[in-house]
Amino acid sequence: MNYNKYIDRISTTTKSYISSTVSDQSYILPIDQTNHQHTGNTFQQTDSILNDIIRHPFIDTLPMDINSLPESFCPSNIVKYRVVLYRIQHHNDNHYVEFYLPFDTSYNSRLTIEYRNTMEITEKLLSNDTIIKYLKEHIREIPGIKRLKGHLVHNNILYSIVQVRDKNSTNNSIMNQSNTSYYNNNTWLTIWDIIAYKNVFREKIDNSIVELFIRHHNIAHLFINKQICLLPMTLYCNVPNKHESFINKNKSVQYCQRENSPIIQLNCDYLCESNNVRNVCFILDSDIVSSKDTLQHQSYIITNNPNHNHNHSDLTYLFKNDNNIISYIK
């Protein structure tokens, strides 16, 4: 399913970011092989090391100094102050962005980290020092190295964008630490969860957050060698609870579904009560097929469920293997 079907404007943003500069804080990936072109008795290197750097143009262009925010921004107009935590993840050859959105019981929805005592931070003139002090005090319980990347204002809410780097974030042995929400992979959401579904396991994402990411969806855009990285989509499925430990360990639902078949069957019915596994999938747009036999020639296919009315939630995705899937049990 094409991401552009959910957000039409995403296709118009790619070109404007291709020529963006690279931050000195970008990730550098290991080079497995350097390509060379033979010219007579010499070899000319054709690829620069810069081609292997993950570029995040949206982050690179954020203002670090709140005094450089647009003139229309006025501290007295701020209604709330929030922090958006994000991390860059890697799966096989795919690189993508996730955002930390835990469930907030006060709002009965998923939300970013919010500073509730607004007056305390706005009764004084906002300053860079005030924000840094707040961040040090209120996100220190979040594991990993945090780095402030900049600020943006949306609907009179000031958002500080903070990157988290935690090499142990996928280590199951530390799940018992105090901040269990941080280590729950279902609190780290993709842009698909936020914009396309607006829900995670029937837990609604706050409308203000959805609106923020619709307006600034290019915060999820990564580039390598001037090419945008594939944006993952989220699919769901149901497996017996007895497979919980297997999924936690292997991040896979292969051989866990009731048919005991190696074929993985997923769906996009994010509101289905029986779905208990969330799957981050790196797949391209594909036509809907009528016969499952075509799976013999493809790594995955999309079919319509004949028992429903052909809504988007009635599509079934069949995969030969889990090469392009990361599975998280509820």
Backbone torsions as a table, in degrees:
resi	resn	phi	psi	omega
1	MET	NA	133.3	-174.7
2	ASN	-79.6	129.5	179.0
3	TYR	-60.6	-32.0	-177.3
4	ASN	-65.0	-19.5	177.9
5	LYS	-69.4	-21.9	178.0
6	TYR	-91.5	-40.9	-178.9
7	ILE	-127.5	100.7	-175.8
8	ASP	-63.3	-35.8	-171.2
9	ARG	-76.4	-8.0	-176.5
10	ILE	-65.1	-32.4	-177.0
11	SER	-69.9	-19.0	-177.9
12	THR	-87.5	-6.6	-174.3
13	THR	-97.6	-17.1	-171.5
14	THR	-62.9	-48.8	-174.6
15	LYS	-61.1	-36.8	-175.6
16	SER	-68.5	-14.9	-177.4
17	TYR	-104.3	-9.5	-174.7
18	ILE	-62.9	-36.2	-175.5
19	SER	-90.3	7.0	-177.6
20	SER	-66.8	153.2	180.0
21	THR	-80.1	164.0	-177.9
22	VAL	-98.9	132.6	177.7
23	SER	-73.5	151.5	177.6
24	ASP	-72.9	-1.9	179.6
25	GLN	-106.1	13.5	-179.0
26	SER	-70.1	157.5	174.2
27	TYR	-77.4	141.8	174.1
28	ILE	-114.5	123.1	-177.5
29	LEU	-89.7	152.6	176.8
30	PRO	-65.5	144.1	179.2
31	ILE	-95.9	117.6	-179.2
32	ASP	-79.5	-36.1	-177.1
33	GLN	-155.0	133.7	176.9
34	THR	-97.4	126.3	-178.6
35	ASN	-80.3	138.0	178.2
36	HIS	-130.0	152.7	176.4
37	GLN	-116.3	125.3	-177.2
38	HIS	-77.4	124.3	177.5
39	THR	-130.8	95.4	-177.9
40	GLY	67.5	-122.0	180.0
41	ASN	-95.5	7.1	-177.1
42	THR	-124.6	161.3	175.5
43	PHE	-115.1	128.1	179.4
44	GLN	-103.1	123.3	179.2
45	GLN	-70.3	127.1	-175.5
46	THR	-102.8	-18.7	-179.1
47	ASP	-114.5	131.8	176.7
48	SER	-86.7	153.7	176.7
49	ILE	-60.9	-23.5	178.5
50	LEU	-63.8	-23.3	-179.9
51	ASN	-69.4	-15.6	-178.4
52	ASP	-102.3	8.6	178.5
53	ILE	-92.1	133.5	174.7
54	ILE	-77.5	123.5	-179.7
55	ARG	-104.5	139.5	-179.8
56	HIS	-128.8	76.9	-170.2
57	PRO	-59.2	-37.8	-178.8
58	PHE	-58.8	-45.5	-179.3
59	ILE	-67.4	-38.9	-177.3
60	ASP	-64.4	-21.5	-176.0
61	THR	-102.7	2.8	179.0
62	LEU	-72.4	140.1	176.1
63	PRO	-72.8	131.3	177.0
64	MET	-84.5	-28.6	-177.4
65	ASP	-98.8	120.9	-178.1
66	ILE	-65.5	-19.0	177.3
67	ASN	-71.4	-13.7	179.3
68	SER	-98.6	6.9	175.7
69	LEU	-65.9	161.1	-177.4
70	PRO	-53.1	150.0	-177.3
71	GLU	-61.4	-27.2	-179.5
72	SER	-69.4	-15.7	179.3
73	PHE	-79.2	130.8	178.3
74	CYS	-132.8	127.2	-177.9
75	PRO	-53.4	-32.7	-177.8
76	SER	-70.2	-15.2	-179.5
77	ASN	-89.1	-5.5	-177.1
78	ILE	-67.6	129.2	175.7
79	VAL	-94.0	-40.1	-178.2
80	LYS	-145.0	164.4	174.6
81	TYR	-128.5	130.6	-177.7
82	ARG	-136.0	162.2	179.7
83	VAL	-122.6	127.9	175.4
84	VAL	-103.8	114.8	175.5
85	LEU	-95.3	134.2	176.9
86	TYR	-137.4	160.9	174.9
87	ARG	-143.0	152.2	176.0
88	ILE	-99.2	125.0	-177.6
89	GLN	-113.2	161.5	-178.3
90	HIS	-136.0	136.3	175.6
91	HIS	-141.7	113.7	-173.0
92	ASN	53.7	-120.1	-179.5
93	ASP	-97.6	12.2	-177.0
94	ASN	-103.1	142.9	178.7
95	HIS	-129.8	133.7	-173.2
96	TYR	-153.0	167.7	-176.5
97	VAL	-110.7	138.3	173.7
98	GLU	-122.8	151.7	-176.9
99	PHE	-124.3	138.5	-176.1
100	TYR	-83.7	109.0	-179.6
101	LEU	-132.5	83.5	177.5
102	PRO	-74.5	165.3	179.6
103	PHE	-78.9	130.5	-179.9
104	ASP	-108.5	112.1	-176.7
105	THR	-66.0	-28.0	180.0
106	SER	-65.0	-33.8	-179.8
107	TYR	-103.4	-6.9	-176.2
108	ASN	54.5	42.0	-179.3
109	SER	-163.0	170.4	175.7
110	ARG	-78.7	138.3	-175.1
111	LEU	-151.4	158.1	173.5
112	THR	-74.6	175.3	176.3
113	ILE	-69.1	124.2	-174.7
114	GLU	-118.3	141.6	174.9
115	TYR	-94.6	111.1	-169.8
116	ARG	-80.6	-38.6	-177.8
117	ASN	-80.4	76.8	-172.9
118	THR	-58.1	-39.9	-175.2
119	MET	-61.0	-32.8	-176.7
120	GLU	-63.5	-32.4	-177.0
121	ILE	-98.4	-16.2	-176.7
122	THR	-109.8	-11.9	179.7
123	GLU	-71.0	-20.2	171.0
124	LYS	-102.4	157.5	176.3
125	LEU	-62.8	133.9	179.0
126	LEU	-63.6	139.1	176.7
127	SER	-141.7	161.9	177.3
128	ASN	-60.6	-38.3	-180.0
129	ASP	-65.2	-39.0	178.6
130	THR	-61.2	-43.8	-178.5
131	ILE	-67.8	-44.3	179.5
132	ILE	-60.9	-41.6	178.7
133	LYS	-62.1	-42.9	179.3
134	TYR	-62.1	-45.9	-178.4
135	LEU	-61.5	-42.4	-179.9
136	LYS	-62.1	-34.4	-175.8
137	GLU	-84.1	-31.2	-168.3
138	HIS	-108.3	-9.4	175.2
139	ILE	-122.5	14.4	-178.5
140	ARG	-68.3	-22.1	179.1
141	GLU	-76.7	-12.0	176.6
142	ILE	-75.9	123.0	-178.6
143	PRO	-65.3	158.7	175.1
144	GLY	95.6	176.0	178.8
145	ILE	-87.7	124.6	178.9
146	LYS	-105.8	140.3	178.8
147	ARG	-136.7	120.6	176.9
148	LEU	-67.1	126.6	-177.3
149	LYS	-106.1	-14.8	179.3
150	GLY	148.1	-172.9	-175.6
151	HIS	-133.3	155.7	167.8
152	LEU	-146.8	157.5	179.0
153	VAL	-118.5	130.7	178.1
154	HIS	-141.3	124.4	-179.7
155	ASN	52.2	45.5	178.5
156	ASN	62.5	22.5	173.6
157	ILE	-114.3	127.8	177.0
158	LEU	-88.6	124.0	178.6
159	TYR	-112.1	126.3	169.7
160	SER	-96.5	128.3	-177.1
161	ILE	-99.2	119.0	-173.8
162	VAL	-124.3	128.8	176.3
163	GLN	-90.1	140.6	177.4
164	VAL	-116.0	132.8	174.3
165	ARG	-123.9	114.7	-178.7
166	ASP	-139.1	105.1	-176.4
167	LYS	-67.2	-16.1	-178.7
168	ASN	-99.4	10.0	-171.4
169	SER	-64.3	-21.4	179.7
170	THR	-106.5	10.7	-179.1
171	ASN	-85.9	113.4	-175.8
172	ASN	-66.2	-19.1	-176.3
173	SER	-71.3	-13.1	-178.1
174	ILE	-108.4	15.1	-177.7
175	MET	-65.9	-18.4	-176.6
176	ASN	-88.1	4.9	178.4
177	GLN	-68.2	166.8	-171.3
178	SER	-58.5	-41.4	-177.6
179	ASN	-89.7	74.9	-177.8
180	THR	-67.9	-27.4	178.9
181	SER	-61.7	-39.4	-178.8
182	TYR	-62.9	-38.7	-176.1
183	TYR	-86.8	0.2	173.9
184	ASN	-83.9	113.1	-174.9
185	ASN	-64.8	-17.7	178.3
186	ASN	-81.6	0.5	170.1
187	THR	-97.5	-6.0	174.6
188	TRP	-103.3	108.7	-169.2
189	LEU	-110.7	151.8	174.8
190	THR	-89.5	169.8	178.1
191	ILE	-62.5	-28.1	178.8
192	TRP	-65.6	-46.2	177.8
193	ASP	-55.2	-42.8	-171.1
194	ILE	-76.2	-45.1	-173.0
195	ILE	-93.8	-45.6	-175.2
196	ALA	-75.3	-44.7	-176.6
197	TYR	-98.3	-36.4	-176.6
198	LYS	60.6	18.1	-179.0
199	ASN	-148.6	154.4	171.2
200	VAL	-138.5	112.6	-176.4
201	PHE	50.5	49.0	177.4
202	ARG	68.0	8.6	174.2
203	GLU	-97.6	118.5	-174.8
204	LYS	-70.7	142.5	172.2
205	ILE	-91.2	132.3	-175.3
206	ASP	-54.6	138.8	-176.3
207	ASN	-58.2	-35.0	-179.3
208	SER	-64.7	-33.4	178.2
209	ILE	-73.9	-41.3	177.1
210	VAL	-59.5	-45.7	179.6
211	GLU	-62.7	-38.8	178.0
212	LEU	-59.7	-46.5	-175.6
213	PHE	-77.9	-24.7	172.6
214	ILE	-66.8	-43.5	-179.7
215	ARG	-70.0	-35.6	-176.3
216	HIS	-120.9	45.6	-176.6
217	HIS	-64.5	-21.1	179.4
218	ASN	-71.1	-0.6	172.0
219	ILE	-65.0	-18.5	179.7
220	ALA	-94.4	2.0	-176.5
221	HIS	-85.6	121.4	170.9
222	LEU	-114.0	149.5	-179.8
223	PHE	-129.2	142.8	169.4
224	ILE	-131.8	125.3	179.3
225	ASN	52.8	45.3	177.0
226	LYS	67.1	10.2	177.6
227	GLN	-110.8	133.1	179.1
228	ILE	-70.1	137.3	178.0
229	CYS	-73.2	149.9	-178.1
230	LEU	-63.3	128.2	176.4
231	LEU	-83.6	122.8	-177.6
232	PRO	-73.5	151.3	171.9
233	MET	-109.0	162.6	-178.5
234	THR	-110.9	132.0	175.6
235	LEU	-127.4	158.5	-176.4
236	TYR	-121.0	166.5	173.7
237	CYS	-164.2	173.9	177.7
238	ASN	-120.4	135.9	174.2
239	VAL	-136.7	155.0	175.4
240	PRO	-61.8	146.3	-177.4
241	ASN	-61.3	-22.4	-178.9
242	LYS	-63.6	-15.9	-179.2
243	HIS	-92.6	7.1	-174.8
244	GLU	-57.2	-48.1	-177.9
245	SER	-65.6	-36.1	178.5
246	PHE	-63.8	-43.9	-178.9
247	ILE	-67.8	-41.0	177.9
248	ASN	-60.1	-36.6	-177.4
249	LYS	-80.1	-42.6	-171.1
250	ASN	-103.8	-9.4	-177.5
251	LYS	53.1	40.8	-177.6
252	SER	-145.3	148.3	174.7
253	VAL	-111.1	7.1	179.1
254	GLN	-63.2	131.5	-176.9
255	TYR	73.2	8.9	-179.2
256	CYS	-101.9	-11.5	-177.3
257	GLN	-85.8	159.4	-166.9
258	ARG	-61.0	-28.8	-178.6
259	GLU	-69.3	-10.7	-177.5
260	ASN	53.3	36.8	179.2
261	SER	-109.1	152.9	176.9
262	PRO	-71.0	-15.7	179.6
263	ILE	-71.4	130.4	179.5
264	ILE	-94.4	128.1	-179.4
265	GLN	-115.8	119.5	-177.8
266	LEU	-125.0	163.1	179.1
267	ASN	-142.0	170.2	179.9
268	CYS	-113.1	25.8	177.8
269	ASP	-87.7	82.2	-173.2
270	TYR	-71.1	-10.2	179.2
271	LEU	-101.6	-1.2	-178.4
272	CYS	-66.7	125.6	-176.6
273	GLU	-65.3	-27.9	-176.2
274	SER	-81.6	-17.1	-179.8
275	ASN	-68.1	124.4	-178.9
276	ASN	-128.6	10.8	175.9
277	VAL	-133.8	130.3	177.0
278	ARG	-103.3	130.4	-174.4
279	ASN	-122.1	120.2	175.4
280	VAL	-88.5	118.3	-170.1
281	CYS	-119.1	134.4	178.5
282	PHE	-106.1	88.1	-176.1
283	ILE	-134.3	154.0	177.6
284	LEU	-92.9	169.1	177.6
285	ASP	-62.0	143.2	-176.7
286	SER	-146.7	148.8	177.3
287	ASP	-73.1	151.4	174.3
288	ILE	-79.4	130.2	-177.8
289	VAL	-109.9	159.5	-178.3
290	SER	-99.3	-17.1	-177.3
291	SER	-121.6	133.0	178.0
292	LYS	-72.3	-13.4	-179.5
293	ASP	-63.7	-24.0	-179.1
294	THR	-67.6	-13.0	177.5
295	LEU	-64.6	-19.7	178.1
296	GLN	-62.4	-26.9	-173.7
297	HIS	-109.3	0.1	-178.3
298	GLN	-135.9	158.7	179.9
299	SER	-77.2	-23.4	175.8
300	TYR	-157.4	157.4	176.7
301	ILE	-139.0	162.7	176.1
302	ILE	-119.6	128.4	-179.9
303	THR	-127.0	159.6	174.4
304	ASN	-91.4	140.9	174.9
305	ASN	-79.4	115.8	-175.4
306	PRO	-67.3	-12.2	-177.6
307	ASN	-90.2	2.4	-177.9
308	HIS	-125.0	-171.9	-172.0
309	ASN	-101.8	24.7	173.5
310	HIS	64.4	33.4	169.5
311	ASN	-76.9	166.4	-178.2
312	HIS	-61.8	-28.2	-178.7
313	SER	-76.1	-7.7	-178.8
314	ASP	-96.0	6.5	178.1
315	LEU	-77.7	142.7	176.2
316	THR	-116.4	132.4	179.8
317	TYR	-108.5	124.5	-180.0
318	LEU	-113.9	127.4	-178.1
319	PHE	-119.4	141.1	176.3
320	LYS	-72.5	-34.6	-176.6
321	ASN	-150.6	-178.5	-176.4
322	ASP	-104.4	22.4	-176.0
323	ASN	-57.8	-34.1	-175.6
324	ASN	-115.6	28.9	-177.6
325	ILE	-131.9	138.0	169.2
326	ILE	-119.9	122.6	-173.0
327	SER	-108.6	135.5	178.2
328	TYR	-128.7	121.1	179.1
329	ILE	-78.4	150.8	-177.1
330	LYS	-64.4	NA	NA
